[in-house]
Amino acid sequence: MVIAKQYGFTFKTVAGCMVSDWLRDSVEINNRITENILAEQYGNEWKFRFYHDVDNLYAKQLRFVSKFSRFD
């Protein structure tokens, strides 16, 4: 969520286990529009950079937790 916010978008839960074809198609269309906007702003490789940033943040969190879990 933190990294997505930096890129100007958020993740939203759309439905539970039951998803209609209409809902899936609607989400697909909206995702395509959003991805095109992000590609215009950040270039076609935006998704690679986004996931790279997510992986880096996750690694930092793991290092932080491992340092302080020793004190439990």
Backbone torsions as a table, in degrees:
resi	resn	phi	psi	omega
1	MET	NA	-38.1	-178.7
2	VAL	-64.3	-46.6	-178.5
3	ILE	-69.1	-41.7	178.7
4	ALA	-57.9	-40.5	179.4
5	LYS	-61.3	-36.9	177.9
6	GLN	-64.7	-29.6	178.4
7	TYR	-88.7	-5.1	175.5
8	GLY	90.1	22.7	176.4
9	PHE	-142.4	168.6	177.3
10	THR	-133.0	160.8	173.6
11	PHE	-95.5	139.9	177.3
12	LYS	-130.5	138.6	173.3
13	THR	-79.0	127.4	-173.7
14	VAL	-99.0	-39.8	-177.5
15	ALA	-156.5	169.3	176.1
16	GLY	-82.3	-134.9	-177.9
17	CYS	-75.3	-31.3	-177.0
18	MET	-92.9	117.9	-179.9
19	VAL	-127.8	124.9	179.0
20	SER	-77.2	159.9	176.1
21	ASP	-60.0	-40.3	179.9
22	TRP	-60.4	-45.4	-179.3
23	LEU	-65.2	-44.0	179.9
24	ARG	-60.7	-43.6	179.3
25	ASP	-65.0	-40.7	179.6
26	SER	-63.4	-43.7	178.5
27	VAL	-65.1	-41.8	178.6
28	GLU	-58.4	-44.9	179.7
29	ILE	-63.2	-46.6	179.9
30	ASN	-64.7	-39.2	177.8
31	ASN	-63.8	-41.2	179.3
32	ARG	-61.9	-43.7	178.7
33	ILE	-61.1	-46.9	-179.7
34	THR	-62.8	-43.7	179.7
35	GLU	-63.3	-36.7	177.1
36	ASN	-65.8	-40.8	177.7
37	ILE	-63.5	-44.5	179.0
38	LEU	-63.8	-37.5	177.8
39	ALA	-64.9	-37.9	176.9
40	GLU	-65.5	-39.6	-177.4
41	GLN	-78.1	-40.6	-170.9
42	TYR	-116.7	-0.8	-178.7
43	GLY	93.2	165.7	-175.7
44	ASN	-66.1	-20.1	-179.6
45	GLU	-92.9	16.4	-175.2
46	TRP	-58.6	-38.4	-175.9
47	LYS	-66.6	-39.2	176.7
48	PHE	-60.5	-47.8	179.9
49	ARG	-64.3	-39.4	179.2
50	PHE	-59.0	-52.3	-178.8
51	TYR	-67.2	-30.9	174.5
52	HIS	-63.6	-45.0	177.8
53	ASP	-63.1	-39.5	178.1
54	VAL	-63.3	-46.0	179.1
55	ASP	-60.7	-41.5	178.7
56	ASN	-63.3	-43.2	178.8
57	LEU	-64.3	-41.7	178.7
58	TYR	-61.3	-42.4	178.8
59	ALA	-63.0	-41.0	177.6
60	LYS	-62.2	-41.9	179.1
61	GLN	-63.2	-41.6	178.5
62	LEU	-63.0	-42.1	178.0
63	ARG	-63.0	-41.9	179.9
64	PHE	-62.2	-48.6	-178.7
65	VAL	-63.7	-41.0	-178.5
66	SER	-66.6	-33.5	177.3
67	LYS	-65.9	-43.6	-173.2
68	PHE	-92.0	-10.2	177.2
69	SER	-75.3	-15.5	177.4
70	ARG	-66.6	-21.4	-176.1
71	PHE	-87.7	-0.9	-179.7
72	ASP	-71.8	NA	NA
